[in-house]
Amino acid sequence: MSLQIEEVSSKKDLKRFIKFPFQLYKGSAAYVPPLIEFEMNTLLKEKNPSFENADARYWVVIKDGKIVGRIAAIVLDHELKEKQLARFGWIDFIDDYNVSSLLLDTAKEWIENRGANAIHGPMGFTDLDFEGALTEGFDELATQATIYNYPYYIDHYKEWGMEASVSWTEMRGGVPKEVPRRVKRAASIVTGRFKLSVKKFKKTKDLLKYANGVFEVLNASYANLYGYHALTPKQIDYYIDQYFSFVRREYICIVVNEDDKVIGFGISLPSLSTAFQKAKGSLFPFGFIHVLRSFLWGKHIDLFLIGILPEYQKMGAIALIIDDLCSTYIKKGANCVSNGPALDDNHAILNSWREFNLEPKIKRSVFLRKF
């Protein structure tokens, strides 16, 4: 039977779009399914403030009455205007070149009609969405914030004429018994010389006072990174609402200067990967139990984001963040740390974590094709 491509046009269609990978990766020990409600909020125009400066279309490929592939095509207004570039994301497909090429050709046609002459991905609307195809580490358990895909995806991207345009590395390893002396000493020097300090919070809600400052640092420190575009005030409010209501204050490090201005941060959380696998896309009726257990008592820590204002990056402020977070991990009895994707040329971050004997375990890349 021939393949059919169908555009997603209703919430029912969108839910099928979101749930397709659940079936595709059924039986995979490494795949971590997302929460369906979270995905709906990201992909619905009326929910996600990114659509104020973006547009997107979603399609699925049908074979014998079943979905065998999906893709999102995304146009960011500023990226299109400045670079004639658009994105693809939320892409999954069976190992059939006819399916992958139909998906990518359809996305290409739509973005060409919008004025783009190149496409890159997988990427989302912002840097906080899923991005980067997995290229190494297929047997490693994914985090709830990263893409998992089968190895054959990379061959399909290359067959369609794409090349890797940027790559990230994720490191993993055990928590040391103590913070290395060199890090401790550097943190002490930075504290005294530049009058920086780590904020401590008695209540999680006290973090909210500094939430906007965290995103201001994110915008400034990530400004020159691949594919990053500054978050708007509405996007910041959206992410504060999404994330800051679900954090462990002790696993967040916020560094301030003598004026109590946020100059750096590190955000981590007990891994929810196994909990999300058990939840199977929904917190209810029982998924929240698994998530709550991992949230409160998990010993594997995922370090999602680190950001430092550019003017403080060469002052050694990173040592203050790593010292604080690692001290917390030791105190809480954590036994494993996974860091978020770091660009391969971000030597400061990668070298800092090598001090703790973390090893490169996962690689991922964004692929680009010009036309």
Sequence and secondary structure as in RCSB ss.txt:
>XXXX:A:sequence
MSLQIEEVSSKKDLKRFIKFPFQLYKGSAAYVPPLIEFEMNTLLKEKNPSFENADARYWVVIKDGKIVGRIAAIV
LDHELKEKQLARFGWIDFIDDYNVSSLLLDTAKEWIENRGANAIHGPMGFTDLDFEGALTEGFDELATQATIYNY
PYYIDHYKEWGMEASVSWTEMRGGVPKEVPRRVKRAASIVTGRFKLSVKKFKKTKDLLKYANGVFEVLNASYANL
YGYHALTPKQIDYYIDQYFSFVRREYICIVVNEDDKVIGFGISLPSLSTAFQKAKGSLFPFGFIHVLRSFLWGKH
IDLFLIGILPEYQKMGAIALIIDDLCSTYIKKGANCVSNGPALDDNHAILNSWREFNLEPKIKRSVFLRKF
>XXXX:A:secstr
   EEEE  SHHHHHHHHHHHHHHTTT SS     HHHHHHHH TTT GGGGGEEEEEEEEEETTEEEEEEEEEE
EHHHHHHHSEEEEEEEEE S HHHHHHHHHHHHHHHHHTT SEEEES  SSTTS   EEEE TTS   TTS    
THHHHHHHHTT EEEEEEEEEEE   SS  HHHHHHHHHHHHHH  EE   SSGGGGHHHHHHHHHHHHHHSTTS
TT     HHHHHHHHHHHTTS  GGGEEEEE TT  EEEEEEEEE  HHHHHHHTT  TTTHHHHHHHHHHH  E
EEEEEEEE HHHHTTTHHHHHHHHHHHHHHHTT  EEEE  EETT HHHHHHHHTTT EEEEEEEEEEEE 
